[in-house]
């Protein structure tokens, strides 16, 4: 169901799409020189645990 008229209907993300988003945020944080407490491979480990 759309948020309001004129808004797109949201779609569920797959496990792989969520892992890609996590990787993207981690990469952006590294580029911004922000300390990321979790290792960059976190998205890969999450995806493998969830069967992606």
PyMOL commands that set and color helices and strands:
alter all, ss='L'
color gray80, all
select helices_A, chain A and resi 15-31+42-49
alter helices_A, ss='H'
color red, helices_A
deselect
rebuild
show_as cartoon
